[in-house]
Amino acid sequence: MVNEMHGEKIQPVDIYYLKQKNKMPHKLYKKALGLAGFPVKADNWKDFLNVILLFIGSALFLSGVVFFFAYNWASMHKFFKLGIIEAGIIIPVISALYYGYDSLTGKVLFLSSAIFIGAFLAVYGQIYQTGADSYELFRAWSLLILLPAVLLRFTPLIMVLIIVANLSVIFYWNQMVDPMGYKDATVLFNITGYGNFAILAVLEFVYFQKQSWLQNRWIHKVMALIIQSVVTIRIVIFIASDNVKASGVQVFLAVLLFIGMLVWFAYFNIRKNYDIFIITTAMASIITVITATFIKAMIEGDVGSGSLFVIAILIIAQIAGAAFILKNIHQRFRGQL
C-alpha cells in the first residue's frame, strides 16, 4: 500500500527524508503526503492552532477553578462548594453531548469533567468528614472515569486514569499495608512496575491493530519514559545503597523487570515500530546503571581523586557509543526507504 512501509505507517518525516535525499521530485512531495494520509492544506495551521488553544483554554479554566477554591475556601458555604464542582461535572458533559462526544471538543470537555470528579470526591470527603483514606478517593475516582476513558478512547483521559490508578495503589500501600514504613518497598515498586509494563503492552497491542486513536504514540512515549525512569532509579538504589530492605526474590524481580524492559523496547522499537525517542531513553537507562555500578566500585576500591577523571571519561565514552549506535540504527532504518 502507498501509506505503509514494512507493515508500518509512513510518517511525514519519512517522506521529507526522501525529498531531502533527492529521491523524490518536489512536485510529488505534496502528493505523497496526501496519499500517506497527511494532506497539505492552508487550513492545517488553523486546525493546529484550534487544538492548541482548546487545550490551553481548558487548562487555564481548570487552573482558575483550583485557585478560586484555594483563595476563597474558608468563606465559602459547603453547598456552594459542592454546587460549583457539580456544575463543573455536569456542564462539560452536556456541552460534550452538544458538540459530539467523538469530536475533539467533546473529548476535552469529558476530560475536564473527569478531573472535576476527583475534586468533588475530595471536597465531599473534607466537608462531611467521611473518614475515607486517600487511596479510597483515588480508587473511586479511577473507577468512575474508567468507562468514559474506554468508550471515548481519548489518550489524555486514559493517561489521567493510569496516573490516578497508580496513586491509588501507592496510597493503599502507604496507608494500609505499610503505614510505619517497615516493609520492603521493592514489593510496591514491582507491583506498579509490572502493572504499568502490562498497560504499555496492551497499548502496543492495540496500536498494532491499526487503531487510529493511538497512532500518534505520545502516550507510549510517556509510559515508556515513566517506566524506565522508575525502574532505573530503583536499580541505582540497589547498587548504591548497602541498607536496602529487600528480599532476594524481590531484587530478582526488579532486575528481571529492568532487563525485560530493555529487551522489549529494543525489539519493538527497532524491529517492529521504529521509535528513536524510546530507544534513546533506553540507552540513557543503560548508561545510568553502568555509571552507578562503576562509581560504587570506585568508592569501595578507594581509588582517590583520580576516579573523578576516570568517571568523566567513562560517561563521555558511553554517550559517544550510544550516539554512534543510535546513528547506525537511524541510518539503517532510513536505508530501508
Secondary structure, 3 states (H helix, E strand, C coil): CCCEECCEECCHHHHHHHHHCCCCCHHHHHHHHHHCCCCCCCCHHHHHHHHHHHHHHHHHHHHHHHHHHHHHCCCCCHHHHHHHHHHHHHHHHHHHHHHCCCCHHHHHHHHHHHHHHHHHHHHHHHHHCCCCCHHHHHHHHHHHHHHHHHHHCCHHHHHHHHHHHHHHHHHHHHHHHCCCCCCCHHHHHHHHHHHHHHHHHHHHHHHCCCCHHHCCCHHHHHHHHHHHHHHHHHHHHHHHCCCCCCCHHHHHHHHHHHHHHHHHHHHHHHHHCCCHHHHHHHHHHHHHHHHHHHHHHHHHHCCCCHHHHHHHHHHHHHHHHHHHHHHHHHHHHHHCC
